[in-house]
């Protein structure tokens, strides 16, 4: 399976390699931009989500809920695109994909955020408080794993 995925993605990586992108960008571009996404957007999504849950002020609650709904889908989109870029970067650098804990934490984050998006898309199945609570904690877990993911990514980047 490892080789099948690499064989499938290699032509795409070769296209990007053909752009003659400087090595430092191939090596550190993914971590730089994903660091911005994780820490800026991830924090904004988490803060607005939790403020909408715990605020006693109805206006603050509604404003944060609206902001959370606007930014969270973009966080998922950018995380997913960044994940693809990170895998392609590894292939472009001739590195293994599946041996890295960084790959697995990234995959876990995508799964958790996808599950959270699905929970939200159902309207919390009749606006059930238990699903809203589950959504909040899954999102928080995903953000915590993103921080671990960033640390593992820095370690990976320094090792190759």
Secondary structure, 3 states (H helix, E strand, C coil): CHHHHHHHHHHHHHHHHCCCCCHHHHHHHHHHHHHHHHHHHHHHHHHHHHHHHHCCCHHHHHHHHHHHHHHHHHHHHHHHHHHHHHHHHHHHCCCCCCCCHHHHHHHHHHHHHHHHHHHHHCHHHHHCHHHHHHHHHHHHHHHHHHHHHHHHHHHHHHHC
